[in-house]
Amino acid sequence: MKKSFLLIFKFLVVFGMVSLSSCHSQTQKNTENVIIDKTKVTWNPSIDDALAQAKAQGKVLFVECFSPTCPVCQSMEPFFKNAEVATKYNTDFINYKLDVGNAEQVKFLNARNIWLPSFPQFLFFDSDGNLVHQAEPAAETKSFLNAAEVAQNPDKRAGNYKKRFDGGERSFDLLVQYAAFCRLTKDTLSNISAANELFKLYPKNELGTEASWKITKKCVSDIDNGFAAYWFNHVPQAASYETKEGHAGGEYHVLGGIIQSSLYSPRGKLYDTKKLALVKDYMVKSGAGQYVDGVTWELESLALIREGKAPQSLVIADKMSKKYEGNGQAQVYITSIFNKNYPDKAYVSKAKAWMAKAKASIKDEKLMAEYYYESAILNKNDGNISQAKADATQARNLASKYQMDLNKYNNLVGSL
């Protein structure tokens, strides 16, 4: 690309990844006799009441998601007392301040399947409580006002990103904002598409810049993305940027989040052993090497079975059984994976050894219900139907005693 991307860094830092494209405000007229406080933004004490007011007045609900201990959040506070900002937000929005550390308040976000990758976040909802825009303004008046203007413009705000993207728009501005918005709304597939398009656009000779790291933090959720691949192989460089921002160690949180969102997803369940080897390498490089076995053993075992290397999966499971010595619930879980997926009876002797360890350490009768359930399946797969029936009956009796859901227990007994 001929156009220099040196301006990108300034764009990201100064404007907080929020477009400053001009747009016409759809400011609503105030009802006569309503006094607008121009000295500070007025916060409604109740999110439910705020949403009800927004609906009654036909306004957008503005929610600032913040943490009282967040330095960046604190740097935003003076601007809520700016006359221009106060006038704009008190005139055109119903406002609510949401403490991300307050579980009761966060229920509002959880009910809408919203995940906050960072804060502060400016979220804007229509009068029905649907998220229509997200912004991360810089600590300056112009940026606060721009966020408000865009939130009121249906053609510019986040609710229209998908339409623009599907229509073929591939501007840098849109791709950054759309990828970030999809992460926040847990739209993983759309996030991956937007972030991959963003990587195509980005000049590869600038992958090591602070701007590139900021994009990765805000937009990337998949280990296959080019930004992710670069930074997993340049962790010290990312660490220097996090330290500079006062977030020493933050690189591990970011990269760990990318691994987590990749592994614990439908695509992660289908990773082959080659891809899982890459995941292990990334975990080591990002400071999580001690967790490799615990995180990957199940996925690797299943991948080996799919690839016709079932005996190797038993080696991994046996290693994990030794690691979890004394943890009966873990032993039962390992057995359950092989009960469901092993292609023949070759696993039975190993699994019986795991279950012997489990029985000796389980003291809770509710957990014993699960033990006998898996033991019944194990004996069924081994051809010992009489013992399978005895175990299945014992499992059902314990489940009934503690008023557990009996469906799977009844089905097992019935199958024998």
Secondary structure as UniProt FT lines:
FT   HELIX           6..15
FT   TURN            16..17
FT   TURN            32..33
FT   HELIX           47..57
FT   STRAND          60..66
FT   TURN            68..69
FT   HELIX           71..76
FT   HELIX           77..81
FT   HELIX           83..92
FT   STRAND          93..99
FT   TURN            100..101
FT   HELIX           103..110
FT   TURN            111..113
FT   STRAND          121..125
FT   TURN            127..128
FT   STRAND          131..135
FT   HELIX           141..151
FT   TURN            154..156
FT   HELIX           158..160
FT   HELIX           161..166
FT   TURN            167..168
FT   HELIX           172..184
FT   TURN            185..186
FT   HELIX           188..201
FT   HELIX           204..206
FT   TURN            207..208
FT   HELIX           210..219
FT   TURN            223..224
FT   HELIX           226..232
FT   HELIX           235..244
FT   TURN            245..246
FT   TURN            248..249
FT   HELIX           250..263
FT   TURN            266..267
FT   HELIX           268..270
FT   HELIX           273..285
FT   TURN            286..287
FT   HELIX           289..291
FT   HELIX           292..306
FT   TURN            307..308
FT   HELIX           310..323
FT   TURN            324..326
FT   HELIX           328..341
FT   HELIX           345..347
FT   HELIX           348..361
FT   HELIX           365..381
FT   TURN            382..383
FT   HELIX           385..401
FT   TURN            402..403
FT   HELIX           407..415
//
